Amino acid sequence: MRVGFIGLGNVAGKLAGCLLCSGYDLTVRDLDKQAAQPFLDKGAKWPETPGKWPNRSTSTLKVVKNYLCSVHLAALGEAMFTA
């Protein structure tokens, strides 16, 4: 199964880490690429453009705490899934 995570904070980071250690094909995205670097170093993928996201995951989880960030990612997500 290919899993995607948008947002890699305290909660999502732990969940994403468990999935990656369990051998899942993981795609990650965060507003700060530095937050994703530990996952990328262990084999996770980083889609360079939103249009590449649908090809990378069969399930996507969005875990963000900030409303404005959530709105931004929701708008970005619309582009992700219609490309």
MDAnalysis code that builds the backbone (N, CA, C; Angstrom):
import MDAnalysis as mda
import numpy as np

u = mda.Universe.empty(249, n_residues=83, atom_resindex=np.repeat(np.arange(83), 3), trajectory=True)
u.add_TopologyAttr("name", ["N", "CA", "C"] * 83)
u.add_TopologyAttr("resid", np.arange(1, 84))
u.add_TopologyAttr("resname", ["MET", "ARG", "VAL", "GLY", "PHE", "ILE", "GLY", "LEU", "GLY", "ASN", "VAL", "ALA", "GLY", "LYS", "LEU", "ALA", "GLY", "CYS", "LEU", "LEU", "CYS", "SER", "GLY", "TYR", "ASP", "LEU", "THR", "VAL", "ARG", "ASP", "LEU", "ASP", "LYS", "GLN", "ALA", "ALA", "GLN", "PRO", "PHE", "LEU", "ASP", "LYS", "GLY", "ALA", "LYS", "TRP", "PRO", "GLU", "THR", "PRO", "GLY", "LYS", "TRP", "PRO", "ASN", "ARG", "SER", "THR", "SER", "THR", "LEU", "LYS", "VAL", "VAL", "LYS", "ASN", "TYR", "LEU", "CYS", "SER", "VAL", "HIS", "LEU", "ALA", "ALA", "LEU", "GLY", "GLU", "ALA", "MET", "PHE", "THR", "ALA"])
u.atoms.positions = np.array([
    [0.850, -1.175, 0.000],
    [0.000, 0.000, 0.000],
    [0.897, 1.239, 0.000],
    [0.504, 2.227, -0.770],
    [1.220, 3.500, -0.825],
    [0.445, 4.517, -0.001],
    [1.110, 5.119, 0.978],
    [0.460, 6.042, 1.892],
    [1.115, 7.409, 1.786],
    [0.294, 8.461, 1.828],
    [0.799, 9.820, 1.810],
    [0.436, 10.557, 3.082],
    [1.335, 11.403, 3.555],
    [1.091, 12.239, 4.721],
    [1.323, 13.688, 4.353],
    [0.345, 14.536, 4.623],
    [0.491, 15.977, 4.491],
    [0.520, 16.525, 5.906],
    [1.634, 17.112, 6.264],
    [1.840, 17.590, 7.631],
    [2.613, 16.533, 8.407],
    [3.722, 16.927, 9.001],
    [4.573, 15.976, 9.722],
    [4.930, 16.486, 11.110],
    [3.936, 16.992, 11.813],
    [4.156, 17.506, 13.167],
    [4.272, 16.383, 14.189],
    [3.957, 16.697, 15.427],
    [4.114, 15.735, 16.520],
    [3.324, 14.450, 16.318],
    [2.072, 14.568, 15.939],
    [1.224, 13.387, 15.780],
    [1.520, 12.670, 14.458],
    [1.428, 13.405, 13.369],
    [1.610, 12.795, 12.047],
    [3.024, 12.260, 11.867],
    [4.003, 12.955, 12.424],
    [5.380, 12.499, 12.303],
    [5.572, 11.113, 12.911],
    [4.966, 10.892, 14.055],
    [5.073, 9.574, 14.708],
    [4.339, 8.506, 13.891],
    [3.146, 8.840, 13.420],
    [2.383, 7.884, 12.611],
    [3.123, 7.549, 11.318],
    [3.617, 8.583, 10.647],
    [4.351, 8.372, 9.392],
    [5.608, 7.546, 9.637],
    [6.300, 7.821, 10.733],
    [7.506, 7.064, 11.069],
    [7.215, 5.587, 11.283],
    [6.110, 5.286, 11.958],
    [5.726, 3.885, 12.184],
    [5.420, 3.181, 10.868],
    [4.718, 3.855, 9.978],
    [4.396, 3.255, 8.685],
    [5.660, 3.022, 7.856],
    [6.558, 3.982, 7.886],
    [7.802, 3.847, 7.128],
    [8.636, 2.684, 7.667],
    [8.736, 2.579, 8.986],
    [9.489, 1.473, 9.599],
    [8.828, 0.123, 9.342],
    [7.518, 0.126, 9.103],
    [6.798, -1.114, 8.828],
    [6.855, -1.505, 7.359],
    [7.553, -0.710, 6.551],
    [7.761, -1.085, 5.166],
    [6.780, -0.502, 4.162],
    [5.913, 0.412, 4.591],
    [4.980, 1.033, 3.656],
    [5.715, 1.977, 2.710],
    [5.216, 2.085, 1.507],
    [5.718, 3.035, 0.524],
    [5.114, 4.387, 0.908],
    [5.939, 5.296, 1.420],
    [5.448, 6.529, 2.018],
    [5.830, 7.755, 1.197],
    [4.851, 8.623, 0.980],
    [5.071, 9.925, 0.355],
    [4.709, 10.971, 1.397],
    [5.576, 11.966, 1.580],
    [5.357, 12.965, 2.619],
    [5.441, 14.374, 2.046],
    [4.739, 15.276, 2.706],
    [4.784, 16.686, 2.312],
    [4.510, 17.522, 3.556],
    [5.255, 18.590, 3.726],
    [5.081, 19.507, 4.839],
    [5.422, 20.897, 4.315],
    [4.952, 21.930, 4.979],
    [5.310, 23.271, 4.551],
    [6.812, 23.497, 4.660],
    [7.450, 22.780, 5.586],
    [8.888, 22.876, 5.796],
    [9.538, 21.564, 5.374],
    [10.299, 21.584, 4.298],
    [10.914, 20.345, 3.808],
    [11.887, 19.756, 4.821],
    [12.448, 20.599, 5.695],
    [13.350, 20.109, 6.742],
    [12.633, 19.123, 7.667],
    [11.351, 19.332, 7.917],
    [10.583, 18.426, 8.763],
    [10.471, 17.049, 8.120],
    [10.510, 17.012, 6.800],
    [10.388, 15.745, 6.074],
    [11.722, 15.040, 5.883],
    [12.821, 15.748, 6.084],
    [14.136, 15.179, 5.764],
    [14.430, 13.846, 6.451],
    [14.113, 13.669, 7.736],
    [14.365, 12.361, 8.358],
    [13.617, 11.221, 7.665],
    [12.429, 11.510, 7.156],
    [11.640, 10.498, 6.448],
    [12.233, 10.233, 5.063],
    [12.656, 11.298, 4.409],
    [13.271, 11.159, 3.086],
    [14.563, 10.366, 3.179],
    [15.325, 10.600, 4.248],
    [16.580, 9.870, 4.456],
    [16.349, 8.375, 4.629],
    [15.147, 8.014, 5.083],
    [14.816, 6.598, 5.297],
    [14.024, 5.995, 4.143],
    [13.871, 6.770, 3.039],
    [13.240, 6.197, 1.858],
    [11.893, 6.743, 1.455],
    [11.331, 7.666, 2.229],
    [10.051, 8.266, 1.841],
    [10.257, 9.117, 0.589],
    [9.183, 9.336, -0.138],
    [9.222, 10.142, -1.367],
    [8.685, 11.541, -1.078],
    [9.140, 12.511, -1.849],
    [8.677, 13.906, -1.750],
    [8.224, 14.333, -3.136],
    [6.928, 14.511, -3.372],
    [6.481, 14.948, -4.699],
    [6.875, 16.407, -4.922],
    [7.605, 16.666, -5.979],
    [8.056, 18.035, -6.252],
    [6.904, 18.957, -6.636],
    [5.865, 18.408, -7.248],
    [4.703, 19.218, -7.601],
    [3.443, 18.515, -7.110],
    [2.400, 19.274, -6.790],
    [1.160, 18.655, -6.329],
    [0.564, 17.669, -7.332],
    [0.756, 17.920, -8.610],
    [0.199, 17.035, -9.617],
    [0.771, 15.634, -9.597],
    [1.935, 15.466, -8.977],
    [2.552, 14.139, -8.900],
    [2.052, 13.320, -7.715],
    [1.332, 13.957, -6.819],
    [0.867, 13.251, -5.617],
    [-0.059, 12.075, -5.922],
    [-1.053, 12.192, -6.791],
    [-1.974, 11.068, -7.011],
    [-1.272, 9.803, -7.490],
    [-0.166, 9.946, -8.160],
    [0.575, 8.778, -8.638],
    [1.386, 8.122, -7.540],
    [1.519, 8.787, -6.403],
    [2.380, 8.299, -5.346],
    [1.652, 7.598, -4.206],
    [0.358, 7.820, -4.024],
    [-0.283, 7.216, -2.853],
    [-1.699, 6.741, -3.162],
    [-2.059, 5.643, -2.487],
    [-3.417, 5.135, -2.601],
    [-4.289, 5.689, -1.472],
    [-3.659, 6.090, -0.367],
    [-4.346, 6.706, 0.767],
    [-3.533, 7.906, 1.221],
    [-4.205, 9.007, 1.517],
    [-3.514, 10.212, 1.964],
    [-4.130, 10.713, 3.254],
    [-3.285, 11.021, 4.234],
    [-3.740, 11.568, 5.505],
    [-3.232, 12.992, 5.624],
    [-4.109, 13.900, 5.998],
    [-3.736, 15.294, 6.213],
    [-3.878, 15.585, 7.690],
    [-2.767, 15.912, 8.346],
    [-2.785, 16.198, 9.771],
    [-2.122, 17.555, 9.979],
    [-2.935, 18.575, 10.127],
    [-2.428, 19.935, 10.357],
    [-3.199, 20.549, 11.513],
    [-2.544, 21.414, 12.275],
    [-3.192, 21.996, 13.446],
    [-3.654, 23.422, 13.229],
    [-3.107, 24.090, 12.259],
    [-3.390, 25.491, 12.035],
    [-4.474, 25.630, 10.970],
    [-5.520, 26.378, 11.272],
    [-6.629, 26.527, 10.327],
    [-6.165, 27.106, 8.992],
    [-5.346, 28.148, 9.025],
    [-4.885, 28.753, 7.776],
    [-4.047, 27.774, 6.971],
    [-3.231, 26.997, 7.655],
    [-2.436, 25.976, 6.971],
    [-3.364, 24.936, 6.359],
    [-4.401, 24.582, 7.080],
    [-5.352, 23.598, 6.582],
    [-6.051, 24.100, 5.329],
    [-6.426, 25.376, 5.326],
    [-7.088, 25.958, 4.154],
    [-6.132, 25.946, 2.969],
    [-4.878, 26.319, 3.207],
    [-3.870, 26.329, 2.150],
    [-3.685, 24.924, 1.581],
    [-3.547, 23.940, 2.450],
    [-3.348, 22.570, 1.982],
    [-4.590, 22.013, 1.313],
    [-5.765, 22.434, 1.750],
    [-6.994, 21.977, 1.103],
    [-7.048, 22.499, -0.333],
    [-6.666, 23.740, -0.526],
    [-6.630, 24.297, -1.888],
    [-5.578, 23.581, -2.722],
    [-4.451, 23.311, -2.109],
    [-3.385, 22.576, -2.802],
    [-3.852, 21.160, -3.110],
    [-4.584, 20.561, -2.169],
    [-5.078, 19.208, -2.362],
    [-6.026, 19.093, -3.543],
    [-6.820, 20.120, -3.770],
    [-7.727, 20.090, -4.918],
    [-6.927, 19.955, -6.199],
    [-5.818, 20.669, -6.283],
    [-4.953, 20.543, -7.465],
    [-4.308, 19.164, -7.517],
    [-4.008, 18.620, -6.348],
    [-3.359, 17.308, -6.296],
    [-4.223, 16.224, -6.902],
    [-5.500, 16.273, -6.613],
    [-6.356, 15.166, -6.993],
    [-7.115, 15.382, -8.295],
    [-6.882, 16.514, -8.938],
    [-7.522, 16.737, -10.235],
    [-6.514, 16.790, -11.360],
    [-5.234, 16.652, -11.022],
    [-4.180, 16.712, -12.051],
    [-4.123, 15.428, -12.839],
])
